[in-house]
């Protein structure tokens, strides 16, 4: 059985970037992510400390690694990355071992 993979990206926004500006920038990635074969789920959250977390679930590690490489080549990257503090950016790909949903 193929195991799903959680891609977790954490970061802070650059100074002066508003939440609305960032949400507009991240929404430009929606079509690419949603239409990529193997996409399962995505959630974006942020905490009171200013740290953002973008979580994407992919069908398997191969898909997660391929999309990460292709994502960086998309036309929306310059605008998106201008909003993100690159020194705070961290990306992880982890195999999902257990999950729970409401019944």
N, C-alpha and C positions, 0 to 999 in steps of 0.2 A: 504494500500500500504506500502510495506517495504521501509524504507529510507536507502540510502547508507550512509556509514560512512567513514570519512577521518581520517586516522591514520597519525599523523604528528610527526616525530621524529627529534629533533634538537640536535646538538652536535658540538664539535670541535674535530679535530684530535689530537692525541698525538704528542708531539714535535718530529721532525725527520721523521714523516710519510709523504711521498710525495703523491701528488694527484694521480699519476699513481699507486702507491702501494695500496692506498685505493680503487681506482676504480677496481683494480684486486680482492681485497678482497670482495667488495660489489657484484661484478658480480657472485661470488660463491653462492649467495642467489637467483639468477635469476630463476633457475629451480624450487626451492621450492615455491617461491612466485607465479610465473606464472602458475603453475599447481595446486595451492590450490583452491578448489572449492569456488567460490564467489569473486575471484580476478577480479577487473575491470580495474585498471590503476595504474601506478607507475611513479614517477618523482624524480630525485635527483638533487639538486642544491646547490650552495654555494656562499657566498657573499665575498666581499672584506675584511670584518672583520674576516674571517676565519670560520664563522659559516656555518654548513651544514644543509640542510633540506631534509629529505627523506619523501615523501608524497605517501601514498598508499590509493587507494579507494577500499573499500570492499562493498559487496552487502548489509550487515547489521551489526548491533552491535555484534550479536552473533558470526558471522564469524570473525570479527575483534578481539574479545576477545579470541576466540579459537586459531586463528593463532598466536597471540602474545605469548600465552603459549607454543605452539608447536615450534615456531621459536627459542625460547631460548634453546631448547633441541637438535638442529641440529648440525651436525659435523662441520659446517663452523663457528660456534660461537666463538671458541677461537681465531682464526686468525682475525676475524672481530673485536672483542672486544679489541684485542691488539692494534688496530689502533685508537680506539676511546677513547677520554678522558672521563672516566666514570663520573667524577664530573660535566661535562657539559651536560650530557645526559638527555633529557626530552622527554617523550612520552605522546601524547594526542590522545584520540579517541573522535571525534565529529560528531554528526549527520549533514549531509548535508541538508540544508534548501532551498538552491537556487543555481543554477549553470547556466552558459552560455557558449555556444560554437559558433564558426562561422557558419553562415548559408550557 
